[in-house]
Amino acid sequence: LLDTNVEIDAKQDGLTALHWATRYAHGRVAEMIASRAKSVNTIDELGCTPLHWVARNGLTDLTTVLLEKGADHNVLDNEGMSPLEWATLNGNLNIYTIIAE
């Protein structure tokens, strides 16, 4: 799929492929998509970026990948929560530490 001419950043039902992969905790798939995505800061219908979903779902390895691709950890979702706050709320302390650095 990644080697075709498919628009990797296209949205379906308000979500990019990266949103789908991070929202449903498919870390390895998300990492492959992130490597080709034009932006890792796209916002879904809940105001979440892929980094929000990574923080919520405990995808520690993907946190660094997204931050290195320019993920903004200061974006607030529709509930007024940042990825750092979601990591804290869900007990994902490794992700909290990575984002806080």
BELJOKA-V436840 format. One record per residue. N is the residue number from 1. OMEGA is omega in radians with two decimals (NA if undefined). Layout:
BEGIN
{{N:OMEGA} {N:OMEGA}}
END
This chain:
BEGIN
{{1:-3.10} {2:-3.14} {3:3.09} {4:3.13} {5:3.12} {6:3.11} {7:-3.03} {8:-3.11} {9:3.12} {10:3.13} {11:2.98} {12:-3.08} {13:3.09} {14:-3.09} {15:2.98} {16:3.09} {17:3.12} {18:3.05} {19:-3.13} {20:-3.08} {21:-3.13} {22:-3.14} {23:-3.10} {24:2.97} {25:3.04} {26:-3.00} {27:-3.10} {28:3.09} {29:3.14} {30:3.13} {31:3.10} {32:3.14} {33:-3.13} {34:-3.13} {35:-3.12} {36:-3.07} {37:3.07} {38:3.14} {39:3.05} {40:-3.11} {41:3.11} {42:-3.08} {43:3.10} {44:-3.07} {45:3.09} {46:-3.12} {47:-3.09} {48:2.94} {49:3.04} {50:3.12} {51:3.04} {52:-3.09} {53:3.08} {54:-3.13} {55:3.13} {56:-3.02} {57:3.06} {58:-3.14} {59:-3.00} {60:-3.09} {61:-3.11} {62:3.12} {63:-3.14} {64:3.13} {65:-3.12} {66:3.13} {67:3.10} {68:3.08} {69:3.08} {70:3.11} {71:-3.13} {72:-3.10} {73:3.14} {74:-3.13} {75:3.09} {76:3.10} {77:-3.10} {78:3.08} {79:-3.13} {80:-3.08} {81:3.04} {82:3.04} {83:3.12} {84:3.13} {85:3.10} {86:3.11} {87:3.14} {88:-3.10} {89:-3.09} {90:3.07} {91:3.13} {92:-3.01} {93:3.07} {94:3.12} {95:3.08} {96:-3.11} {97:-3.14} {98:-3.12} {99:-3.08} {100:3.14} {101:NA}}
END
